[in-house]
Amino acid sequence: MMFAPAGTPHSIKNVSAATGRELVISSPGRIFDAFIAEAAAALDPGRSVRLGPGTDFRAIARKYGIEFLA
């Protein structure tokens, strides 16, 4: 379990050989949800909105106030 206040740099890492799962609860809602939806659409060729290979996920994240540090 982890709590990270807004603006706190953080990361998630699976340290076992087993497949990991993550449950994210963000508040307020909608902003992070919209980022995940857009990023997922870029990865899923079955979606109606496809960004294709070479998609700049950092640019998508920036639209939602998210910054990747590494």
FENUR-V806086 format. One record per residue. N is the residue number from 1. RES is the residue in one letter. SS is DSSP state (H for helix, E for strand, - for the rest). Layout:
n->(N	N)
res->(RES	RES)
ss->(SS	SS)
This chain:
n->(1	2	3	4	5	6	7	8	9	10	11	12	13	14	15	16	17	18	19	20	21	22	23	24	25	26	27	28	29	30	31	32	33	34	35	36	37	38	39	40	41	42	43	44	45	46	47	48	49	50	51	52	53	54	55	56	57	58	59	60	61	62	63	64	65	66	67	68	69	70)
res->(M	M	F	A	P	A	G	T	P	H	S	I	K	N	V	S	A	A	T	G	R	E	L	V	I	S	S	P	G	R	I	F	D	A	F	I	A	E	A	A	A	A	L	D	P	G	R	S	V	R	L	G	P	G	T	D	F	R	A	I	A	R	K	Y	G	I	E	F	L	A)
ss->(-	-	-	-	-	-	-	-	-	-	-	-	-	-	-	-	-	-	-	-	-	-	-	-	-	-	-	-	-	-	H	H	H	H	H	H	H	H	H	H	H	H	H	-	-	-	-	-	-	-	-	-	-	-	-	-	H	H	H	H	H	H	H	-	-	-	-	-	-	-)
